């Protein structure tokens, strides 16, 4: 379906979810503010995939009482943190967490930003314990919470890129989702993937510019590159290599008239924030250089899906 592109395309998607290791600012409001300033400076359109339960009213007693029963049942069935992330347990540890101010910041940006959905409670949708009923309860709960802000999300990001029930997305009005990146090492055992990821950077292998497809009426806009930053194994990969990976991905997208899809979480930028924002600044400058030359367009996920849909209809 990449023949639908007249020039290269750049998509930026940002997953907004809490990080339990950051008790003072688990949803990274300060980082988000700085990031939005940078995005406005370079006029970057981005899709912010927000976890729906961040918008709930909080107090120390009634968090779980606000949850749809079928979703709460999923938490009880999930046996480990790695399976479902125990979303409500995490909320109860710090009941003051909320995303209302963050979503207001995003909507107030001078450059158009899209609000997408990252499920209601960050469940692993592709896991065998997640039923269609539970997933659709998540989608329904998100509709309610986003609706309070006058937002109707059209783009979806699966937590952990664990994809299932794509047809349910269409039934709830979604037109795009971010599929997993087709990295060459994706099929390796998990314990080898991190090492391969580091090797991939040091060998300067270009990020993939994936094939776009329409699946059950929803456009799959796969990830190209995860801009994860300087922590744990990530310390093995300096900023300069990450910038180079992104620039090479953009160059390839322009040359082949394909999609380069960059993504990360705000909490990825918490350590050495200025350093990692400077890296994004350089990437955004490269986006603008290609855009000003007419070789690249910057789209939100929703904008890209509409463009692909219109192009596909025009060629029938």
C-alpha positions in Angstrom: 0.0 0.0 0.0 3.0 2.3 0.2 2.3 3.2 -3.5 -0.4 5.5 -2.0 2.3 7.9 -0.9 3.4 10.6 -3.3 6.3 11.5 -1.0 7.8 10.2 2.3 5.8 10.5 5.5 6.8 11.1 9.1 4.6 10.1 12.0 5.3 10.8 15.7 3.3 8.9 18.3 3.8 9.4 22.0 2.4 6.9 24.6 1.1 8.6 27.7 1.0 6.3 30.7 2.3 6.4 34.3 5.6 5.1 35.4 5.6 3.7 38.9 9.3 4.4 39.3 8.6 8.1 39.2 6.5 8.7 42.3 6.9 12.5 42.2 5.7 13.0 38.6 4.5 9.6 37.3 3.0 11.0 34.1 5.9 13.4 33.5 4.0 16.7 33.3 7.2 18.8 33.2 8.7 16.7 30.4 5.5 16.9 28.5 5.5 20.7 28.7 9.0 20.9 27.4 8.2 18.4 24.7 5.2 20.4 23.6 7.2 23.5 23.4 9.7 21.8 21.1 6.9 20.3 19.0 5.3 23.7 18.6 8.6 25.3 17.7 9.1 22.9 14.8 5.3 22.7 13.9 5.3 18.9 14.4 1.9 17.1 14.2 1.9 14.2 16.8 -0.4 11.6 18.0 -0.6 11.3 21.8 -1.9 7.9 22.8 -3.4 8.5 26.3 -4.2 5.8 28.8 -7.9 6.4 29.6 -7.9 5.7 33.3 -5.5 8.6 33.8 -8.5 10.8 33.3 -10.6 9.4 36.2 -11.3 11.5 39.3 -9.0 10.3 42.1 -9.3 9.9 45.8 -7.7 7.3 48.0 -10.9 5.3 48.4 -12.9 5.0 45.2 -10.5 4.3 42.3 -11.6 0.7 41.9 -15.3 1.6 42.4 -15.1 3.7 39.2 -14.0 0.8 37.1 -16.3 -1.2 34.8 -16.7 -4.7 36.4 -15.5 -6.6 33.4 -12.2 -4.7 33.4 -11.7 -5.2 37.1 -12.3 -8.9 36.5 -9.3 -8.9 34.1 -7.1 -7.6 36.8 -8.1 -10.4 39.1 -7.4 -13.0 36.4 -4.0 -11.5 35.6 -1.4 -13.3 37.7 1.7 -11.3 37.2 2.9 -7.7 36.7 4.4 -8.5 33.4 1.1 -9.9 32.0 -1.2 -6.9 32.6 0.8 -4.4 34.4 -1.7 -4.5 37.3 -3.1 -1.2 36.2 -5.4 -0.5 39.2 -2.8 -1.6 41.8 -0.5 1.0 40.3 -3.1 3.7 40.5 -3.9 2.9 44.1 -0.3 3.3 45.1 -0.5 6.9 44.1 -4.1 8.0 43.9 -3.3 11.6 43.1 -2.1 10.6 39.6 -4.3 12.1 36.9 -3.9 13.0 33.3 -6.4 15.8 33.0 -3.8 18.6 33.1 -1.7 16.7 30.6 -4.5 16.3 28.1 -5.3 19.9 28.5 -1.7 20.8 27.7 -1.8 18.7 24.6 -5.1 20.2 23.4 -3.7 23.8 24.0 -0.6 23.3 21.8 -0.3 25.9 19.0 0.4 23.2 16.5 -2.3 20.6 15.9 -2.0 17.5 18.1 -4.1 14.4 17.9 -5.4 12.6 21.0 -5.4 8.8 20.5 -6.1 5.9 22.8 -3.7 3.6 24.6 -6.5 1.4 26.2 -8.2 2.3 29.4 -5.9 0.4 31.8 -2.9 -0.6 29.7 -3.9 -4.3 29.4 -2.0 -6.7 27.1 -4.7 -7.1 24.5 -3.0 -9.9 22.7 -2.7 -12.1 25.8 -4.9 -15.2 26.0 -6.6 -14.0 29.2 -7.9 -10.8 27.5 -11.3 -11.5 26.0 -13.1 -9.4 23.4 -15.7 -8.4 25.9 -13.0 -7.0 28.2 -11.2 -5.2 25.4 -14.5 -3.6 24.2 -15.3 -2.6 27.8 -11.9 -0.8 27.7 -12.9 1.0 24.5 -16.3 2.0 25.9 -14.7 3.3 29.1 -12.3 5.4 27.0 -15.1 6.8 24.9 -16.7 8.1 28.1 -13.6 9.6 29.7 -12.3 11.2 26.4 -15.8 12.5 25.7 -15.6 14.7 28.8 -12.9 16.7 27.0 -14.9 16.8 23.8 -12.4 14.3 22.2 -13.3 11.5 19.9 -10.1 9.3 19.4 -9.6 7.8 16.0 -6.1 6.3 16.5 -5.1 3.5 18.7 -1.9 2.2 20.2 -1.8 -1.3 21.7 0.2 -1.6 25.0 3.4 -3.6 24.4 2.4 -3.6 20.7 0.3 -6.7 21.5 -2.3 -6.7 18.8 -5.7 -8.5 18.8 -9.3 -7.7 18.0 -8.6 -5.2 15.3 -12.2 -5.5 14.0 -13.4 -4.2 17.4 -11.4 -1.0 16.9 -13.4 -0.3 13.7 -16.7 -0.9 15.5 -15.7 1.8 18.0 -14.8 4.3 15.3 -11.0 3.9 15.1 -9.4 4.2 11.7 -5.7 3.6 12.5 -3.4 1.7 14.9 0.3 1.4 15.4 1.5 -2.1 14.5 4.8 -3.6 15.8 8.0 -2.6 14.1 9.4 -5.2 11.6 12.9 -5.1 13.1 15.2 -7.8 11.8 15.7 -9.1 15.4 12.0 -9.2 16.4 11.9 -13.0 16.1 14.9 -13.6 18.3 14.4 -14.9 21.9 13.7 -12.0 24.3 17.0 -12.3 26.1 18.8 -11.7 22.8 16.7 -8.9 21.5 18.3 -6.2 23.7 21.8 -7.2 22.6 20.7 -7.2 19.0 19.0 -3.8 19.5 22.3 -2.4 20.6 24.3 -4.0 17.8 21.7 -2.7 15.4 22.6 0.9 16.5 26.4 0.4 16.5 26.2 -1.0 12.9 24.1 1.9 11.9 21.5 -0.3 10.3 18.7 2.0 9.0 15.4 1.9 10.8 12.7 0.0 8.8 10.2 2.0 6.7 7.4 -0.5 7.0 4.6 -1.4 4.6 1.2 0.2 5.4 -1.9 -1.9 5.2 -5.6 -1.8 5.8 -6.8 -4.6 8.1 -10.5 -5.1 8.7 -11.1 -1.4 7.9 -8.4 -0.1 10.1 -5.1 1.2 8.8 -2.0 -0.4 10.3 0.8 2.2 10.5 3.7 0.2 11.9 6.3 1.6 14.2 9.8 2.2 12.7 11.9 3.3 15.7 11.5 3.5 19.5 13.4 6.5 20.9 14.1 4.9 24.3 16.6 6.8 26.3 19.7 6.4 28.6 18.6 3.9 31.2 19.7 0.3 31.8 20.7 -1.3 28.6 19.8 2.0 26.8 23.0 3.5 28.2 24.9 1.4 25.7 23.5 3.6 22.9 24.5 7.3 22.9 22.2 10.0 21.7 24.3 10.5 18.6 23.6 7.0 17.4 19.9 7.4 18.1 19.8 10.6 16.1 21.7 8.9 13.3 19.2 6.0 13.3 16.3 8.4 13.0 17.9 10.5 10.3 18.7 7.4 8.3 15.1 6.2 8.6 13.9 9.6 7.4 16.3 9.5 4.5 15.1 6.0 3.5 11.4 7.1 3.8 12.1 10.0 1.5 14.0 7.9 -1.0 11.4 5.1 -1.1 8.3 7.3 -0.5 7.5 5.3 2.6 6.5 5.8 6.2 8.9 6.6 9.1 7.1 6.2 12.4 8.9 7.4 15.5 7.6 6.7 19.0 8.4 6.9 22.7 6.9 7.6 26.2 7.4 11.0 28.0 9.1 9.1 30.8 11.8 7.9 28.4 13.0 11.5 28.5 13.1 12.0 32.3 16.9 11.3 32.7 19.1 13.9 31.1 16.0 15.5 29.7 17.8 18.4 27.9 20.2 15.9 26.2 17.4 13.8 24.8 15.2 16.8 23.8 18.2 18.1 21.9 18.4 14.8 20.0 14.7 15.2 19.2 15.3 18.8 18.2 17.9 17.6 15.6 15.5 15.0 14.3 12.7 17.5 14.0 15.0 19.9 12.2 15.7 17.1 9.7 12.0 16.5 9.3 11.5 20.2 8.5 14.4 20.2 6.0 12.7 17.4 4.0 9.3 18.9 4.5 10.4 22.4 3.3 11.9 20.7 0.2 8.5 19.0 -0.6 10.0 15.5 -0.1 8.3 14.6 3.2 5.0 15.3 4.9 4.4 15.1 8.7 1.0 13.6 9.6 -0.7 12.4 12.7 -1.9 8.8 12.7 -5.4 9.9 12.0 -4.4 12.3 9.2 -2.3 9.5 7.6 -5.2 7.0 7.7 -7.6 9.5 6.1 -5.0 10.2 3.4 -4.4 6.5 2.7 -8.2 5.9 2.6 -8.8 8.7 0.1 -5.9 7.6 -2.1 -7.1 4.0 -2.1 -10.6 5.1 -3.1 -9.2 7.4 -5.8 -7.3 4.5 -7.4 -10.2 2.1 -7.6 
